[in-house]
Amino acid sequence: MVSAIFERLGITPVNSGACGTEWIPNPAGPELASHNPSDGSLLAKVRMAAEEDYDEVTWNAARVFERWRMFPAPQRGLLVREIGEELRKAKDDLGALVTIETGKILAEGKGEVQEMIDIADFAVGLSRQLSGLTMPSERPGHRMFEQWHPLGMAGVITAFNFPVAVWSWNALIAAVCGDVVIWKPSQKTPLAAIAVQHICNRVMERHGWKGVFNLVIGEDETVAQRMLEDKRVPLVSATGSCRMGHYVAQWVHARLGRTILELGGNNGVLILDDANLDLALRAVVFGAVGTAGQRCTTIRRLFLHKNIAAEFTRRLIEAYRQVRIGDPLDPSTLMGPLINEDAVRNMIEGIELIEQQGGEILHGGKRLDRPGYFVEPTIVKADPAMSIVKEEIFAPILYLMEFENLEEAIGWHNNVPQGLSSAIFTNNLIAAETFLSARGSDCGIANVNIGTTGAEIGGAFGGEKETGGGRESGSDAWKAYMRRQTVTVNWSPELPLAQGISFEL
C-alpha cells in the first residue's frame, strides 16, 4: 500500500534518509525499518544519515540561506503557497500514509495534512506582514524603528504522533521569514517525512530554490546530537517528552542558541455542576481517546463537581464501551493502535502503578488480544494526591477526580509539573473568567466549553512549566524565527545624546 501511495504522489522511492540540494545516494548511517502499528508488518526500510551526511546537508543549506534571506518575503510566500497547493492535491494519499505509519484514524491523518495546508495559507499572508514598530525618538531630527531579519538555519525535531503537521508549523513559517530548515523527524515515522520532502523538492526545484527545506533522518545519538551542538543552527524547535526537552535545552542554551520546546502535557478539564454535560461528554471522549491518547494535548485528568460526578461517570463509561477500536483506515474506527510495543508496555506498567497507589480501574486497562499494538481506553477513579497523576503516561488513560468548589479544583489542576492545555465546562461567566484569570489555569492554552485538543493554527501553540516554553504556529510566533534589530536614523546636523547627556570636546 505504501508503494502505491508513493506512486500516486509521483514519488520514486529512494533508500536515503538525507536530502539537501539533492538526495544523498548512500548515506553512512544504519538501516531503519518502519512498521505498521496496526499489525506490526514491515512498511519499508530507509538508510539513515550519519554525522557526515548531516554536515553535508547543513553546509549546502548554509550556502542557500545566503541567497534565500535576500529573496523578498512576499516572493518566498508565493513558493510556500505552491507547496500548499501540492499538499491539497496529495491530501488523501498523504493522510492515508500518516494513518498507516502512526496508527491514528484516517480522519485524523487527513486532518493533519489539512493543518499543513492551513499553515501554508497562513504563512502566505504572513509573508506580507513581517513588520516592526516605529517608536518616537526623544531626540529632534531622529527616527527610531525596529526591523526583523532572517535568523539563519532552523533545526526542527518532530515526534511520531504528528509526523508532518508540527514540521509545517515551524518550516513554512520559518521559510517565509527567510530561514532555511533542517528537519530531523522521528525514527518511528520516516516515510511521511520523506513524502513531504519530495513534495517540497518538487516545488522548490521548479524555481531554483533547492535546499531551503532539508531532511536528515538519523539516530538521536548522532544526527540530533550534532544539531544540538551546531552553532550554525541558531534555533532548534523540538517536540517530545519533558526528559528530552531538558536534554535539548542543556545543549542548545549552553552555546547560547534558541529553543522552542513543545514537551509533555498532563492536561486537565474541569466540569462544573452547571455545565452542558452532553457537550462536555463529546469533548472528553474525543480529547481522551483520540490518537489513542498519544497527543500532547490529550485529556488525562478530569475534575468533576461532586453534584454531577456520578452521572457523568456513568455516561462516560457507557460512551467508552461504544468506542470502536480497530483498523485506523476503516472510516468507522474511532481509535487505532499505540505506536509500538514499548508504548503498550509503558501503558501496562502505568496501570500497575496506578493500582498500587490506590487507583480504581472503572473501564479498560488491558491490551487487546489481536495483532498490532491495540489497547483498551482506560478510565481510573483517582485521588489528586497520587504521585502517578502528576506524570504523563502517553496512552489513553483518564483520571477522574471529584471536587467541591472551583478554587479546590484549580489548585489540583495546577499542581502538576506540566502546563500545556486546559479547559473548563461551565455556563457561569464568573467561573469561566476565574479559570482564565491570573489565579486560574497556569497553562499556555485555556479553553471554555471545548476540550484541550484541536488547537487552531491562528493561535500561538505552546505551554508553560516543564512543557517547555516558546510558541509555534499562529499569532506572533513568527518572531522566534527572526532576529530583531532596533534602528535609529539621525537626519539632523546635530548630535544630541539620549537621556540628556552632554558631551562636548
DAPE-V382264 format. One record per residue. N is the residue number from 1. RES is the residue in three letters. SS is DSSP state (helix for helix, strand for strand, loop for the rest). PHI is phi in radians with two decimals (999 if undefined). OMEGA is omega in degrees with one decimal (NA if undefined). Layout:
N,RES,SS,PHI,OMEGA / N,RES,SS,PHI,OMEGA
//
This chain:
1,MET,loop,999,179.7 / 2,VAL,helix,-1.09,-180.0 / 3,SER,helix,-1.10,178.4 / 4,ALA,helix,-1.16,177.8 / 5,ILE,helix,-1.11,178.9 / 6,PHE,helix,-1.05,-179.9 / 7,GLU,helix,-1.13,179.1 / 8,ARG,helix,-1.15,178.4 / 9,LEU,loop,-1.38,-179.3 / 10,GLY,loop,1.28,-176.2 / 11,ILE,loop,-1.90,172.9 / 12,THR,loop,-1.57,-177.4 / 13,PRO,loop,-1.00,175.1 / 14,VAL,loop,-2.19,-180.0 / 15,ASN,loop,-1.51,-175.3 / 16,SER,loop,-2.48,178.7 / 17,GLY,loop,-1.89,-179.4 / 18,ALA,strand,-2.48,178.8 / 19,CYS,strand,-2.52,171.6 / 20,GLY,loop,-2.05,173.1 / 21,THR,loop,-1.23,175.7 / 22,GLU,loop,-2.54,170.5 / 23,TRP,strand,-1.18,175.4 / 24,ILE,loop,-1.36,-170.5 / 25,PRO,loop,-1.16,-177.1 / 26,ASN,loop,-2.38,179.0 / 27,PRO,loop,-1.10,-169.4 / 28,ALA,loop,-1.60,-179.1 / 29,GLY,loop,-1.45,179.0 / 30,PRO,loop,-1.29,179.3 / 31,GLU,strand,-1.44,179.4 / 32,LEU,strand,-2.11,177.7 / 33,ALA,strand,-1.83,174.4 / 34,SER,strand,-1.81,-176.6 / 35,HIS,strand,-2.03,176.5 / 36,ASN,loop,-1.45,-178.3 / 37,PRO,loop,-1.18,178.5 / 38,SER,loop,-1.30,179.8 / 39,ASP,loop,-2.51,178.9 / 40,GLY,loop,1.38,-175.8 / 41,SER,loop,-1.29,178.4 / 42,LEU,strand,-1.30,176.7 / 43,LEU,strand,-1.63,-179.3 / 44,ALA,strand,-2.99,176.1 / 45,LYS,strand,-2.13,-178.4 / 46,VAL,strand,-2.28,173.2 / 47,ARG,strand,-1.46,-174.8 / 48,MET,loop,-1.41,178.1 / 49,ALA,strand,-1.46,171.2 / 50,ALA,loop,-1.92,-176.1 / 51,GLU,helix,-1.05,-179.7 / 52,GLU,helix,-1.18,176.2 / 53,ASP,helix,-1.21,175.3 / 54,TYR,helix,-1.00,-178.6 / 55,ASP,helix,-1.11,178.3 / 56,GLU,helix,-1.12,-179.7 / 57,VAL,helix,-1.11,-176.6 / 58,THR,helix,-1.23,177.0 / 59,TRP,helix,-1.09,177.7 / 60,ASN,helix,-1.14,-179.6 / 61,ALA,helix,-1.10,179.0 / 62,ALA,helix,-1.07,178.4 / 63,ARG,helix,-1.20,178.1 / 64,VAL,helix,-1.15,-179.4 / 65,PHE,helix,-1.04,-179.2 / 66,GLU,helix,-1.01,178.0 / 67,ARG,helix,-1.56,-174.2 / 68,TRP,helix,-1.06,-177.5 / 69,ARG,loop,-1.13,179.7 / 70,MET,loop,-1.65,177.4 / 71,PHE,loop,-1.31,-175.1 / 72,PRO,loop,-0.97,-176.6 / 73,ALA,helix,-0.98,177.1 / 74,PRO,helix,-1.05,176.5 / 75,GLN,helix,-1.24,174.2 / 76,ARG,helix,-1.07,179.2 / 77,GLY,helix,-1.09,179.1 / 78,LEU,helix,-1.11,177.7 / 79,LEU,helix,-1.21,176.4 / 80,VAL,helix,-1.14,176.3 / 81,ARG,helix,-1.06,178.3 / 82,GLU,helix,-1.12,175.6 / 83,ILE,helix,-1.07,177.1 / 84,GLY,helix,-1.05,178.6 / 85,GLU,helix,-1.15,176.7 / 86,GLU,helix,-1.13,177.9 / 87,LEU,helix,-1.15,176.5 / 88,ARG,helix,-1.05,179.3 / 89,LYS,helix,-1.12,-173.4 / 90,ALA,helix,-1.68,-169.3 / 91,LYS,helix,-0.97,-175.7 / 92,ASP,helix,-1.13,-178.2 / 93,ASP,helix,-1.23,-180.0 / 94,LEU,helix,-1.18,175.6 / 95,GLY,helix,-1.10,176.8 / 96,ALA,helix,-1.12,178.6 / 97,LEU,helix,-1.11,176.4 / 98,VAL,helix,-1.05,179.4 / 99,THR,helix,-1.09,-178.6 / 100,ILE,helix,-1.07,-172.8 / 101,GLU,helix,-1.47,-178.1 / 102,THR,helix,-1.75,-175.4 / 103,GLY,loop,1.59,177.1 / 104,LYS,loop,-1.25,-174.9 / 105,ILE,loop,-1.14,-172.3 / 106,LEU,helix,-1.05,179.1 / 107,ALA,helix,-1.06,178.6 / 108,GLU,helix,-1.30,177.0 / 109,GLY,helix,-1.06,177.6 / 110,LYS,helix,-1.18,177.7 / 111,GLY,helix,-1.09,177.8 / 112,GLU,helix,-1.15,176.7 / 113,VAL,helix,-1.16,177.1 / 114,GLN,helix,-1.06,177.6 / 115,GLU,helix,-1.10,176.0 / 116,MET,helix,-1.11,179.1 / 117,ILE,helix,-1.08,179.7 / 118,ASP,helix,-1.09,178.6 / 119,ILE,helix,-1.12,177.5 / 120,ALA,helix,-1.05,178.1 / 121,ASP,helix,-1.07,179.3 / 122,PHE,helix,-1.07,-177.5 / 123,ALA,helix,-1.14,178.4 / 124,VAL,helix,-1.06,177.2 / 125,GLY,helix,-1.09,-179.2 / 126,LEU,helix,-1.07,-176.5 / 127,SER,loop,-1.07,176.9 / 128,ARG,loop,-1.87,-175.4 / 129,GLN,loop,-2.34,-179.7 / 130,LEU,loop,-1.45,-168.9 / 131,SER,loop,-1.84,174.5 / 132,GLY,loop,-1.86,-178.0 / 133,LEU,loop,-1.64,166.9 / 134,THR,strand,-1.92,-176.9 / 135,MET,strand,-1.99,177.2 / 136,PRO,loop,-1.23,177.1 / 137,SER,loop,-1.54,176.8 / 138,GLU,loop,-1.40,-178.1 / 139,ARG,loop,-1.80,179.9 / 140,PRO,loop,-1.15,178.1 / 141,GLY,loop,1.26,179.6 / 142,HIS,strand,-2.19,174.0 / 143,ARG,strand,-2.15,-178.2 / 144,MET,strand,-2.18,-180.0 / 145,PHE,strand,-2.68,175.9 / 146,GLU,strand,-2.13,175.5 / 147,GLN,strand,-2.41,-175.0 / 148,TRP,strand,-2.07,179.8 / 149,HIS,strand,-2.07,175.5 / 150,PRO,strand,-0.98,-176.0 / 151,LEU,loop,-1.47,-178.0 / 152,GLY,loop,2.49,175.9 / 153,MET,strand,-1.63,176.3 / 154,ALA,strand,-1.84,175.5 / 155,GLY,strand,-1.54,-177.5 / 156,VAL,strand,-2.16,177.2 / 157,ILE,strand,-1.95,-175.1 / 158,THR,loop,-1.91,-179.0 / 159,ALA,loop,-1.76,-174.6 / 160,PHE,loop,-1.23,-169.0 / 161,ASN,loop,-1.29,170.9 / 162,PHE,loop,-2.28,-168.1 / 163,PRO,loop,-1.22,-178.5 / 164,VAL,loop,-2.22,-175.2 / 165,ALA,helix,-1.11,-177.3 / 166,VAL,helix,-1.17,172.9 / 167,TRP,helix,-1.00,-177.2 / 168,SER,helix,-1.15,176.5 / 169,TRP,helix,-0.91,-177.8 / 170,ASN,helix,-1.50,-167.9 / 171,ALA,helix,-1.17,-175.6 / 172,LEU,helix,-1.27,174.7 / 173,ILE,helix,-1.20,179.7 / 174,ALA,helix,-1.04,-177.3 / 175,ALA,helix,-1.13,179.1 / 176,VAL,helix,-1.22,175.1 / 177,CYS,loop,-1.32,177.3 / 178,GLY,loop,1.76,178.8 / 179,ASP,loop,-1.60,166.1 / 180,VAL,strand,-1.80,-168.8 / 181,VAL,strand,-2.18,171.9 / 182,ILE,strand,-1.97,-174.0 / 183,TRP,strand,-1.89,173.0 / 184,LYS,strand,-1.98,-177.3 / 185,PRO,loop,-1.39,175.3 / 186,SER,loop,-1.11,175.9 / 187,GLN,loop,-1.21,178.6 / 188,LYS,loop,-1.41,-175.0 / 189,THR,loop,-2.39,-178.1 / 190,PRO,helix,-1.32,-171.6 / 191,LEU,helix,-1.24,177.3 / 192,ALA,helix,-1.10,178.9 / 193,ALA,helix,-1.14,179.4 / 194,ILE,helix,-1.09,179.6 / 195,ALA,helix,-1.09,179.6 / 196,VAL,helix,-1.14,178.6 / 197,GLN,helix,-1.07,176.8 / 198,HIS,helix,-1.05,179.9 / 199,ILE,helix,-1.10,178.0 / 200,CYS,helix,-1.10,179.3 / 201,ASN,helix,-1.00,-176.4 / 202,ARG,helix,-1.06,-179.5 / 203,VAL,helix,-1.21,-172.9 / 204,MET,helix,-1.20,179.9 / 205,GLU,helix,-1.14,179.1 / 206,ARG,helix,-1.04,-174.0 / 207,HIS,loop,-1.99,177.3 / 208,GLY,loop,1.31,-176.3 / 209,TRP,loop,-2.16,174.1 / 210,LYS,loop,-1.10,177.4 / 211,GLY,loop,1.75,173.0 / 212,VAL,loop,-1.27,176.5 / 213,PHE,strand,-1.84,-174.5 / 214,ASN,strand,-2.32,-176.4 / 215,LEU,strand,-2.20,174.8 / 216,VAL,strand,-2.38,177.2 / 217,ILE,loop,-1.63,-177.5 / 218,GLY,strand,-2.88,-179.0 / 219,GLU,loop,-1.26,179.9 / 220,ASP,helix,-1.04,-174.7 / 221,GLU,helix,-1.20,-179.0 / 222,THR,helix,-1.99,-173.8 / 223,VAL,helix,-1.17,-178.7 / 224,ALA,helix,-1.10,180.0 / 225,GLN,helix,-1.08,178.2 / 226,ARG,helix,-1.08,178.7 / 227,MET,helix,-1.12,-178.2 / 228,LEU,helix,-1.09,-178.1 / 229,GLU,helix,-1.54,-167.7 / 230,ASP,loop,-1.41,179.6 / 231,LYS,loop,-1.20,175.8 / 232,ARG,loop,-1.29,-178.6 / 233,VAL,loop,-1.94,-174.4 / 234,PRO,loop,-1.23,-178.5 / 235,LEU,strand,-2.30,172.2 / 236,VAL,strand,-2.12,174.6 / 237,SER,strand,-1.82,-173.3 / 238,ALA,strand,-2.24,177.0 / 239,THR,strand,-2.05,-179.2 / 240,GLY,loop,2.97,-177.2 / 241,SER,loop,-1.38,175.2 / 242,CYS,helix,-1.08,179.4 / 243,ARG,helix,-1.06,178.1 / 244,MET,helix,-1.09,-178.9 / 245,GLY,helix,-1.10,176.3 / 246,HIS,helix,-1.02,-178.5 / 247,TYR,helix,-1.18,-179.9 / 248,VAL,helix,-1.05,-178.1 / 249,ALA,helix,-1.08,-178.8 / 250,GLN,helix,-1.02,-176.1 / 251,TRP,helix,-1.36,-175.9 / 252,VAL,helix,-1.23,-178.3 / 253,HIS,helix,-1.24,177.2 / 254,ALA,helix,-1.10,175.9 / 255,ARG,loop,-1.75,178.6 / 256,LEU,loop,1.08,172.4 / 257,GLY,loop,-1.48,178.9 / 258,ARG,strand,-1.77,173.9 / 259,THR,strand,-2.34,162.1 / 260,ILE,strand,-2.09,-174.6 / 261,LEU,strand,-2.04,175.0 / 262,GLU,strand,-1.97,-168.7 / 263,LEU,loop,-1.97,-171.1 / 264,GLY,loop,-1.13,173.9 / 265,GLY,loop,-2.21,177.1 / 266,ASN,loop,-2.28,-160.4 / 267,ASN,strand,-1.35,-177.4 / 268,GLY,strand,-2.00,176.8 / 269,VAL,strand,-2.27,175.7 / 270,LEU,strand,-1.79,175.0 / 271,ILE,strand,-2.10,-178.5 / 272,LEU,loop,-1.50,-174.2 / 273,ASP,loop,-1.36,175.3 / 274,ASP,loop,-1.82,-174.7 / 275,ALA,loop,-1.30,170.6 / 276,ASN,loop,-1.35,-172.7 / 277,LEU,helix,-1.22,176.1 / 278,ASP,helix,-1.11,178.3 / 279,LEU,helix,-1.09,-177.8 / 280,ALA,helix,-1.12,-177.8 / 281,LEU,helix,-1.09,-179.9 / 282,ARG,helix,-1.07,-178.5 / 283,ALA,helix,-1.16,-177.4 / 284,VAL,helix,-1.20,-177.6 / 285,VAL,helix,-1.11,178.8 / 286,PHE,helix,-1.17,-176.8 / 287,GLY,helix,-1.13,-178.4 / 288,ALA,helix,-1.62,-173.4 / 289,VAL,helix,-1.80,-178.2 / 290,GLY,helix,-0.96,-176.5 / 291,THR,helix,0.98,-180.0 / 292,ALA,helix,0.94,178.9 / 293,GLY,helix,1.26,-176.0 / 294,GLN,loop,-1.82,172.0 / 295,ARG,loop,-2.00,173.5 / 296,CYS,loop,-1.17,-180.0 / 297,THR,loop,-1.75,178.7 / 298,THR,loop,-0.98,173.5 / 299,ILE,strand,-1.29,-178.4 / 300,ARG,strand,-2.05,-179.3 / 301,ARG,strand,-2.27,-177.6 / 302,LEU,strand,-2.16,-179.0 / 303,PHE,strand,-1.80,-174.3 / 304,LEU,strand,-1.95,174.4 / 305,HIS,strand,-1.08,-173.7 / 306,LYS,loop,-1.02,-177.9 / 307,ASN,loop,-1.27,-178.3 / 308,ILE,loop,-2.10,-172.2 / 309,ALA,helix,-1.04,-175.9 / 310,ALA,helix,-1.13,-178.9 / 311,GLU,helix,-1.15,-178.2 / 312,PHE,helix,-1.17,178.2 / 313,THR,helix,-1.08,178.7 / 314,ARG,helix,-1.05,-178.8 / 315,ARG,helix,-1.18,-179.8 / 316,LEU,helix,-1.17,178.6 / 317,ILE,helix,-1.08,178.6 / 318,GLU,helix,-1.09,178.2 / 319,ALA,helix,-1.15,178.8 / 320,TYR,helix,-1.10,178.7 / 321,ARG,helix,-1.15,-178.4 / 322,GLN,loop,-1.68,179.6 / 323,VAL,loop,-1.21,-179.1 / 324,ARG,loop,-1.52,-176.9 / 325,ILE,strand,-1.85,179.3 / 326,GLY,loop,2.94,-176.8 / 327,ASP,loop,-1.02,-177.5 / 328,PRO,loop,-1.18,176.2 / 329,LEU,loop,-1.40,177.9 / 330,ASP,loop,-1.34,-177.0 / 331,PRO,loop,-1.02,-179.5 / 332,SER,loop,-1.45,-178.3 / 333,THR,loop,-1.30,177.9 / 334,LEU,loop,-1.83,179.5 / 335,MET,strand,-2.53,177.6 / 336,GLY,loop,-1.65,-176.1 / 337,PRO,loop,-1.50,164.4 / 338,LEU,loop,-1.25,-170.0 / 339,ILE,loop,-1.27,-178.1 / 340,ASN,loop,-2.84,-176.5 / 341,GLU,helix,-1.13,178.5 / 342,ASP,helix,-1.06,179.9 / 343,ALA,helix,-1.12,177.3 / 344,VAL,helix,-1.12,-179.1 / 345,ARG,helix,-1.07,178.4 / 346,ASN,helix,-1.09,178.8 / 347,MET,helix,-1.17,-178.4 / 348,ILE,helix,-1.10,176.8 / 349,GLU,helix,-1.13,176.5 / 350,GLY,helix,-1.13,177.3 / 351,ILE,helix,-1.06,178.7 / 352,GLU,helix,-1.08,178.3 / 353,LEU,helix,-1.16,178.0 / 354,ILE,helix,-1.03,-179.8 / 355,GLU,helix,-1.17,178.1 / 356,GLN,helix,-1.11,-178.4 / 357,GLN,loop,-1.58,174.8 / 358,GLY,loop,1.75,177.2 / 359,GLY,loop,-1.26,-179.0 / 360,GLU,strand,-1.90,179.1 / 361,ILE,strand,-1.34,179.9 / 362,LEU,strand,-1.61,179.2 / 363,HIS,strand,-2.78,172.5 / 364,GLY,loop,1.32,178.0 / 365,GLY,loop,1.64,-175.8 / 366,LYS,loop,-2.20,170.7 / 367,ARG,strand,-1.48,178.6 / 368,LEU,loop,-1.44,-177.5 / 369,ASP,loop,-1.48,179.9 / 370,ARG,loop,-2.84,177.5 / 371,PRO,loop,-1.04,179.8 / 372,GLY,loop,1.62,-171.2 / 373,TYR,loop,-2.06,-176.3 / 374,PHE,loop,-1.65,178.1 / 375,VAL,strand,-2.37,174.7 / 376,GLU,loop,-1.53,171.7 / 377,PRO,loop,-1.12,-165.8 / 378,THR,strand,-2.14,174.7 / 379,ILE,strand,-2.02,-176.2 / 380,VAL,strand,-2.23,168.9 / 381,LYS,strand,-1.45,-169.6 / 382,ALA,loop,-2.29,174.3 / 383,ASP,loop,-1.93,-179.8 / 384,PRO,loop,-1.01,-178.5 / 385,ALA,loop,-1.38,179.8 / 386,MET,loop,-1.14,-177.3 / 387,SER,helix,-1.14,-177.8 / 388,ILE,helix,-1.13,-179.8 / 389,VAL,helix,-1.15,-178.9 / 390,LYS,helix,-1.51,179.5 / 391,GLU,loop,-1.82,176.8 / 392,GLU,loop,-1.76,170.3 / 393,ILE,loop,-1.74,-172.1 / 394,PHE,loop,-1.40,-175.2 / 395,ALA,loop,-2.82,-176.5 / 396,PRO,loop,-1.38,176.6 / 397,ILE,strand,-2.04,-177.7 / 398,LEU,strand,-2.10,178.7 / 399,TYR,strand,-1.63,175.0 / 400,LEU,strand,-1.87,178.6 / 401,MET,strand,-2.41,-178.3 / 402,GLU,strand,-1.70,177.4 / 403,PHE,strand,-2.35,-178.4 / 404,GLU,loop,-1.83,-179.5 / 405,ASN,loop,-2.49,-173.0 / 406,LEU,helix,-1.10,-178.2 / 407,GLU,helix,-1.07,177.9 / 408,GLU,helix,-1.09,-178.4 / 409,ALA,helix,-1.13,178.8 / 410,ILE,helix,-1.11,177.6 / 411,GLY,helix,-1.06,177.7 / 412,TRP,helix,-1.14,-179.1 / 413,HIS,helix,-1.00,-175.4 / 414,ASN,helix,-1.42,-174.0 / 415,ASN,loop,-1.51,174.2 / 416,VAL,loop,-2.40,-178.9 / 417,PRO,loop,-1.22,-174.3 / 418,GLN,strand,-1.55,-179.7 / 419,GLY,strand,-2.71,-177.3 / 420,LEU,loop,-1.60,-172.4 / 421,SER,strand,-2.19,-176.7 / 422,SER,strand,-2.70,179.6 / 423,ALA,strand,-2.76,173.4 / 424,ILE,strand,-2.33,174.4 / 425,PHE,strand,-1.98,-178.5 / 426,THR,loop,-2.87,171.5 / 427,ASN,loop,-1.83,-178.1 / 428,ASN,loop,-1.66,-177.3 / 429,LEU,helix,-1.07,-177.6 / 430,ILE,helix,-1.15,178.4 / 431,ALA,helix,-1.11,-179.9 / 432,ALA,helix,-1.10,-179.0 / 433,GLU,helix,-1.20,174.8 / 434,THR,helix,-1.10,179.3 / 435,PHE,helix,-1.11,-178.7 / 436,LEU,helix,-1.55,-175.6 / 437,SER,loop,-1.42,180.0 / 438,ALA,loop,-1.10,176.9 / 439,ARG,loop,-1.75,178.5 / 440,GLY,loop,-1.77,-178.3 / 441,SER,loop,-1.05,178.8 / 442,ASP,loop,-1.76,-177.3 / 443,CYS,loop,-1.65,175.7 / 444,GLY,loop,-1.24,179.4 / 445,ILE,strand,-2.23,177.6 / 446,ALA,strand,-2.38,-174.9 / 447,ASN,strand,-2.12,176.1 / 448,VAL,strand,-2.17,177.2 / 449,ASN,loop,1.08,163.6 / 450,ILE,loop,-2.45,-176.4 / 451,GLY,loop,-1.35,-176.9 / 452,THR,loop,-1.58,-175.9 / 453,THR,loop,-1.77,172.8 / 454,GLY,loop,1.29,178.9 / 455,ALA,loop,-1.10,176.5 / 456,GLU,loop,-1.34,-174.7 / 457,ILE,loop,-1.27,-178.0 / 458,GLY,loop,-1.25,178.8 / 459,GLY,loop,-1.68,176.7 / 460,ALA,strand,-1.22,-175.3 / 461,PHE,strand,-1.85,176.3 / 462,GLY,loop,2.85,-174.2 / 463,GLY,loop,-2.31,-178.0 / 464,GLU,strand,-2.09,179.3 / 465,LYS,strand,0.96,-176.3 / 466,GLU,loop,-1.33,172.2 / 467,THR,loop,-1.21,167.8 / 468,GLY,strand,2.22,-174.9 / 469,GLY,strand,2.12,-173.6 / 470,GLY,loop,1.59,-177.8 / 471,ARG,loop,-2.36,177.6 / 472,GLU,strand,-2.18,172.6 / 473,SER,strand,1.34,-165.0 / 474,GLY,loop,-1.57,-176.3 / 475,SER,loop,0.94,-180.0 / 476,ASP,loop,-1.81,177.9 / 477,ALA,helix,-1.07,179.4 / 478,TRP,helix,-1.02,-175.9 / 479,LYS,helix,-1.13,178.8 / 480,ALA,helix,-1.17,-175.8 / 481,TYR,helix,-1.71,-177.8 / 482,MET,strand,-2.35,175.5 / 483,ARG,strand,-1.97,-177.6 / 484,ARG,strand,-1.53,178.0 / 485,GLN,strand,-2.26,175.7 / 486,THR,strand,-1.60,-172.1 / 487,VAL,strand,-2.16,171.8 / 488,THR,strand,-2.17,179.8 / 489,VAL,strand,-2.00,175.9 / 490,ASN,strand,-1.68,179.1 / 491,TRP,loop,-1.89,178.2 / 492,SER,loop,-1.88,176.6 / 493,PRO,loop,-1.46,-177.6 / 494,GLU,loop,-1.77,178.6 / 495,LEU,loop,-2.33,177.6 / 496,PRO,loop,-1.23,178.4 / 497,LEU,loop,-1.74,178.2 / 498,ALA,helix,-1.24,179.5 / 499,GLN,helix,1.09,176.9 / 500,GLY,helix,1.23,-178.9 / 501,ILE,loop,-1.23,177.2 / 502,SER,loop,-1.91,179.3 / 503,PHE,loop,-2.48,-175.5 / 504,GLU,loop,-2.05,175.4 / 505,LEU,loop,-1.45,NA
//
